[in-house]
Amino acid sequence: MEYGTIQDAVAETGLLVRGGFHPVAEDGVPGGPRGEPGTVVLVGNAGSAMWEAFAAAIPLKDGKNSPNPLDDWTRDVLAPVAGALGARALYPFEGPPYYPFQRWALKTGGVHVSPIGPLIDAEFGLWHAYRGALAFDQRLEVPDSGGRPSPCDSCAEKPCLGTCPVGAFGPREDPEAPAPYDIPACVAHVSSADGQDCLGGGCLARRACPVGRDYVYAPDQARFHMERFLKAQGRQGRG
């Protein structure tokens, strides 16, 4: 199986391959009939292709009938790809227990932990996500990410840390660790009348990052994700 074949198959869905790694027992990747998988290829999104494919397949007004329409759509498009490639599809939203997708992503060498927590990509910035993974029994060649340094290392101002209207990202005691995240303060603000900019356009701290500006989510995509975030916290926006 060639890596390019996997990329082409995934691209037809609107998703994209986000790197791969060869797991060891400590990674928590479930083994297939012959034991531990030889290769895991992560699948996710960046830019508008995934959103356009999802919105066309599941109109947002109809998607409101499902608790998690994006998860449903991801299963619908990724499971057939996995079957055609002889892989098993794994998802970050199935659990508990949940698969450690963030840790898996770090193993690809293509992303780094940002000052506010989410993983940052040198090209996509903070505007990307992981929707699933393809687990292969065989050991496949995966591209070397090149070990690119985090773009945050050369960002002196770090505007992401000082932009939140309610200071949800506190000071870091450890400069190597993400800032503490005050989820209740964030939720209270986004669900209030004062939080309409965050609700309708996405997190202001995230939008302050200068990396990956070409991939910032469009307003309808940003609002969809923010509404799902509030729903997960038992709240609803006022927009």
Beta strands, then each sheet from edge to edge (+ up, - down):
strand 1: 16-21
strand 2: 39-46
strand 3: 88-90
strand 4: 111-113
strand 5: 119-121
strand 6: 128-136
sheet 1: 1+ 2- 6+ 3-
sheet 2: 4+ 5-
end
